[in-house]
Amino acid sequence: MKNMMLMILYTLRESFARKVFIFFFGLSCLSILITAIIFSLVDQAQILQSFLSKGNIGAGNVVMIIELGIVSPLASIGLLLSIFSASSFIPVLLEKGNIDLFLSKPISRTQLIMGKYLGGLLVVLLNVVFLVLGIWIIISLKFSYWNPSFLWTIAVITFTFAVLYSLILFFGIITKGSLLGMMSAYFIFIILSPLLLFFKDQLNVLIKSDFIKKAFEILYYIIPKTQELMAKINYEIARGQGISDFQPVISSFLFLILMLFFSILLFQKKDF
């Protein structure tokens, strides 16, 4: 455990040295600052009235919608940037000289990989906590309404990255490069997961071929449900109503576990 903690701290220190953490922190600060300036210039009563006049919606729901409306796109952009940055952590580790140095230390290969994985996750978690907490405090102060359930979105956003990062880890070990893992994570997050969700909800009715339907269905249950995590589950958990369907969470978690298992297995057998 001590060796793993040291590896986590080393990864965090590496992100500082490569300006990864500072870059994300700067973006978070800028986002919070812009939000603070905008909401200092607007009248909360007018905002609430404009929402309330459109239907039967409570003031608490209005605040939650505003919070999600700001955090969700920022979190998505943050995840895209996090994928780009985290994709280089493993290739740098596996460079000749670096990997020889680490393997000469009294640390197992499993501890080495898991420390690197958890270290990258910690970098993203700290920035997500800072961003979400900052936005939440600003809007809560503005509208004098505090919704602590909204802070659970931190867990959802971080979990979404954890799933994609496990894929980056896997391909990073196989290829010793960052491109394949990064592009695979982007493809799932931007294209495949939204497409499979659309198939489940709409496209399934239009497709006549049973073979294609079955192929889409299998893919849906295999591929991580990043779209559902970032949209539906984020919305439900921010409202404090709990998760209505745990299937996306469970299948995504199983994907994460499998990727970590195969990553450790491959790393154990790899010669350097």
JOJO-V351400 format. One record per pair of residues at least 6 apart in sequence whose C-alpha atoms are under 6 Angstrom apart, sorted by the first residue. I is the first residue (numbers start at 1). J is the second residue. D is the distance in whole Angstrom. If there is no record, write none. Layout:
i=(I/I)
j=(J/J)
d=(D/D)
This chain:
i=(4/4/7/8/8/8/11/12/15/28/32/87/87/87/88/90/91/91/93/110/125/140/149/149/150/153/163/164/166/166/166/168/170/171/172/193/193/194/196/224/225)
j=(111/115/115/115/116/119/119/119/21/131/135/168/178/182/178/172/176/177/99/264/158/146/238/240/238/234/256/185/256/259/260/181/263/181/178/225/227/227/220/252/248)
d=(5/5/5/5/6/4/5/6/5/5/6/6/5/6/5/6/5/5/6/6/6/5/5/5/4/6/5/6/6/6/6/4/5/5/6/6/6/5/6/5/5)
